[in-house]
């Protein structure tokens, strides 16, 4: 296992998300590589420091009192026992529905934030190291079958060279604790990484725009796949690329 491959799996090792075989390979490499071992120690120290940091802010009681004081008082009325029970049942059902909706929303937001961080980290690693592509070719009919046996799905691969965005190749990476397909495209001196894996959420046609550390990220889902696109390409051309990719898909 190379240093580049090990670095990709360090976070998964810390979170206990690697299977026994990959965990053994990573740990074996760490025993012979001081650089990767130091990187793991740094990640572990950061992981241990985060729970101890004061990352939450408790709102003062004065804020709660102001909010309560601003609420209009409900009109007084005489209710029958039946209406009270009916209202209680409806309120309980509504509360349960709202709670379920909030839980799903929180889970999806947390997953999206984690996927965003992982995609950005993987994009930066591909620019700094020598792991931009595992299979380097502009032939989509070579890239697509390369993933066979390496993933539990067959990602769609499109060559957009005729539109000014040539396919450069593909590779494996880790996002959200799972191996994913990455397709790399070029635009002059800029690189575009496309991360995709089977979706567990509903379809969202409009790309969700995020910007982090000077890089642009776009996220959307189709009935079959979840997409994350990362690049430092200017917004107009990146949006054009996303539109072309959605049309091709």
For each residue, the residues with C-beta under 8 A, 3 or more apart:
1: 5 6 25 26 28 29
2: 5 6
3: 6 7 29 33 35 36
4: 7 8 125 129 130 131
5: 1 2 8 9 131
6: 1 2 3 9 10 26 29 30 33 36
7: 3 4 10 36 39 125 129
8: 4 5 122 125 131 173 174
9: 5 6 12 13 18 22 26 174
10: 6 7 13 14 26 36 39 40 43
11: 14 15 43 118 174
12: 9 15 17 18 22 174 177
13: 9 10 16 17 18 23 26 27 40
14: 10 11 40 43 44 47
15: 11 12 177
16: 13
17: 12 13 177
18: 9 12 13 22 23 26
19: 22 23
20: 23 24
21: 24 25
22: 9 12 18 19 25 26
23: 13 18 19 20 26 27
24: 20 21 27 28
25: 1 21 22 28 29
26: 1 6 9 10 13 18 22 23 29 30
27: 13 23 24 30 31
28: 1 24 25 31 32
29: 1 3 6 25 26 32 33 36
30: 6 26 27 33 36 37 40
31: 27 28 37
32: 28 29
33: 3 6 29 30 36 37
34: 37 38
35: 3 38 39
36: 3 6 7 10 29 30 33 39 40
37: 30 31 33 34 40 41
38: 34 35 41 42
39: 7 10 35 36 42 43
40: 10 13 14 30 36 37 43 44
41: 37 38 44 45
42: 38 39 45 46
43: 10 11 14 39 40 46 47
44: 14 40 41 47 48
45: 41 42 48 49
46: 42 43 49 50
47: 14 43 44 50
48: 44 45 51 52
49: 45 46 52 53
50: 46 47 53 55
51: 48
52: 48 49
53: 49 50
54:
55: 50
56:
57:
58:
59: 63 64
60: 63 64
61: 64 65
62: 65 66
63: 59 60 66 67
64: 59 60 61 67 68
65: 61 62 68 69
66: 62 63 69 70
67: 63 64 70 71
68: 64 65 71
69: 65 66
70: 66 67
71: 67 68
72:
73:
74:
75:
76:
77:
78:
79: 83 84 87
80: 83 84
81: 84 85
82: 85 86
83: 79 80 86 87
84: 79 80 81 87 88
85: 81 82 88 89
86: 82 83 89 90
87: 79 83 84 90 91
88: 84 85 91 92
89: 85 86 92 93
90: 86 87 93 94
91: 87 88 94 95
92: 88 89 95 96
93: 89 90 96 97
94: 90 91 97 98
95: 91 92 98 99
96: 92 93 99 100
97: 93 94 100 101
98: 94 95 101 102
99: 95 96 102 103
100: 96 97 103 104
101: 97 98 104 105
102: 98 99 105 106
103: 99 100 106 107
104: 100 101 107 108
105: 101 102 108 109
106: 102 103 109 110
107: 103 104 110 111
108: 104 105 111 112 201
109: 105 106 112 113
110: 106 107 113 114
111: 107 108 114 115 176
112: 108 109 115 116 208 219
113: 109 110 116 117
114: 110 111 117 118 176
115: 111 112 118 119 175 176 219 226 228
116: 112 113 119 120 210 212 217 219 228
117: 113 114 120 121
118: 11 114 115 121 122 174 175 176
119: 115 116 122 123 175 193 195 217 228 230
120: 116 117 123 124 212 213 215 217 230
121: 117 118 124 125
122: 8 118 119 125 126 173 174 175 182 193 195 230
123: 119 120 126 127 193 215 230 231
124: 120 121 127 128 213 215
125: 4 7 8 121 122 128 129 131
126: 122 123 129 131 132 171 173 182 184 191 193
127: 123 124 132 191
128: 124 125
129: 4 7 125 126
130: 4
131: 4 5 8 125 126 134 171
132: 126 127 168 169 171 184 191
133: 136 168 169 170 171 184
134: 131 146 169 170 171 172
135: 142 143 146 169 170 171
136: 133 168 169
137: 142 143 167 169
138: 159 161 166 167 168 169
139: 142 143 159 167
140: 143 144 157 158 159 167
141: 144 145
142: 135 137 139 145 146
143: 135 137 139 140 146 147 157 167 169 170 183
144: 140 141 147 154 155 156 157
145: 141 142 148
146: 134 135 142 143 150 170
147: 143 144 150 151 154 155 170 172 181
148: 145 154
149:
150: 146 147 172 179
151: 147 154 155 172 179 180 181
152:
153: 181 197 198
154: 144 147 148 151
155: 144 147 151 181 183 196 197 225
156: 144 196 225 249
157: 140 143 144 167 170 183
158: 140 167 245 248 249
159: 138 139 140 162 166 167
160: 163 164 165 166 167 185 241 244 245 248
161: 138 164 165 166 167
162: 159
163: 160 244
164: 160 161 187
165: 160 161 185 186 187 192 241 244
166: 138 159 160 161 185 186
167: 137 138 139 140 143 157 158 159 160 161 183 184 185
168: 132 133 136 138 184 185 186 191
169: 132 133 134 135 136 137 138 143 183 184
170: 133 134 135 143 146 147 157 181 182 183 184
171: 126 131 132 133 134 135 182 184
172: 134 147 150 151 179 180 181 182
173: 8 122 126 179 180 182 195
174: 8 9 11 12 118 122 177 178 179 180
175: 115 118 119 122 178 180 195 197 228
176: 111 114 115 118 180 197
177: 12 15 17 174
178: 174 175 197
179: 150 151 172 173 174
180: 151 172 173 174 175 176 195 196 197
181: 147 151 153 155 170 172 195 196 197
182: 122 126 170 171 172 173 193 194 195
183: 143 155 157 167 169 170 193 194 196
184: 126 132 133 167 168 169 170 171 191 192 193 194
185: 160 165 166 167 168 191 192 194 241
186: 165 166 168 190 191 192
187: 164 165 190 191 192 231 233 237 241
188:
189:
190: 186 187 231 232 233
191: 126 127 132 168 184 185 186 187 231
192: 165 184 185 186 187 229 230 231 233 238 241
193: 119 122 123 126 182 183 184 229 230 231
194: 182 183 184 185 227 228 229 245
195: 119 122 173 175 180 181 182 227 228 229 230
196: 155 156 180 181 183 225 226 227 228
197: 153 155 175 176 178 180 181 225 226
198: 153 224 225 226
199: 203 221 222 223 224 225 226
200: 226
201: 108 204 221 226
202: 221
203: 199 221 222 223
204: 201 208 220 221
205: 220 246
206: 220
207: 218 219 220 229 239 242
208: 112 204 218 219 220
209: 216 217 218
210: 116 216 217 218 219
211: 214 215 216 217
212: 116 120 215 217
213: 120 124
214: 211 232
215: 120 123 124 211 212 230 231 232
216: 209 210 211 230 231 232 233 235 238
217: 116 119 120 209 210 211 212 228 229 230
218: 207 208 209 210 227 228 229 238 239 242
219: 112 115 116 207 208 210 226 227 228 229
220: 204 205 206 207 208 227 242 246
221: 199 201 202 203 204 225 226 227
222: 199 203 225 227 249
223: 199 203
224: 198 199
225: 155 156 196 197 198 199 221 222 249
226: 115 196 197 198 199 200 201 219 221
227: 194 195 196 218 219 220 221 222 245
228: 115 116 119 175 194 195 196 217 218 219
229: 192 193 194 195 207 217 218 219 238 241 242 245
230: 119 120 122 123 192 193 195 215 216 217
231: 123 187 190 191 192 193 215 216 238 241
232: 190 214 215 216
233: 187 190 192 216 237 238 241
234: 237 238
235: 216 238 239
236: 239 240
237: 187 233 234 240 241
238: 192 216 218 229 231 233 234 235 241 242
239: 207 218 235 236 242 243
240: 236 237 243 244
241: 160 165 185 187 192 229 231 233 237 238 244 245
242: 207 218 220 229 238 239 245 246
243: 239 240 246 247
244: 160 163 165 240 241 247 248
245: 158 160 194 227 229 241 242 248 249
246: 205 220 242 243 249
247: 243 244
248: 158 160 244 245
249: 156 158 222 225 245 246
